[in-house]
Amino acid sequence: AVDTDLNKAAMLIEAPLVFQFIEHTFCAYFTFEVIIRFLAYKEKKHCLGDAWFVFDSVLVLMMIIETWIFGVILGLLGNTGSARPGS
């Protein structure tokens, strides 16, 4: 709710550094958690049978795409997201 209330930037790369830091920290933490959970399986194929692991992995993948991949792509394209929805 704090991010929604105080961060007026349309894109993460335009947000104040505190919001960028928190977003990257959450993304790194949850990525680390999924990796540790994956490594805990003796037989790695069994992770696909754990619905919660698959669900969490999909959420983390979407977070990685939104936080890190889109940031790199938009940075390379030079798009700063100046056209905000509703403006």
N, C-alpha and C positions, 0 to 999 in steps of 0.2 A: 504494500500500500504506500510505503514511503516513496518508492521509485515512481509509482503512478502519480502521486501528488506533487512531488518536487522536481522530477526530471521532465523537462519540457522538450527535450531533444527528440527528433523523429528517429534518428539512427544512433546506435551505440557509440560510433566513432565521433559523434558530435556531443555526446553527453559529458557532463563534468567528470573529472578523473575519479572521484570517489565512486560514482555509479559504474564506471568502467571497471575499476578495481574489484568491486563487489561481484559484478557479473562474471568476470574472468575467474575469480576465486571460487564461486559456486560451481562453475563449469569444470574447473580443474578438480575440485573435491569430488563431485559426483562421477566424473570420469575415472578417477582413482578408485573410488568405491566399486564401480562395476568391474574394473580390471582385477581388483583383489578378489571379488566374489567369483569371477571367472577362473582365476588361478586356484581357487579353493577346490574346484572339482577335480577329482582324481582322473576321471575320464571326461574330457572336455565336451564330448557330444551330449552328455547328460544335461548340460546347461540349457539346451533347447527344449527339454522336457519340463523345465521349471517355468511355469507361466509368469510368475512374479519377476524372475530374472529377465525373461524376454521382454516383458512390459517395461521394466526399468531401463533395459538396454536401448529400447526404442526411444524412450524419453530422453535419455542421455545423448543418443545420436542426434535427435532433433535439436537439443540444446547446443551441441558441438557445431552443427550446421549453422544455426542462427548466430551463435556468438563468434566463432572463429572462421568458418568457411565464408559466410556472407561478408564478414568484415574484410577479409583478404580480397575477395572478388570486387567489392565496392571500392576498396582502396586502389586496386589496380585499374579499375575503370574510371576512377576519378569522380564517381558519383557521391556527393556528400548528402544526398537526401534532402535538398533544400525545398523540394515540393512536398509539403506536409499535407496529409489527408485533412480535409475540412477547412483548408485555408484558401 
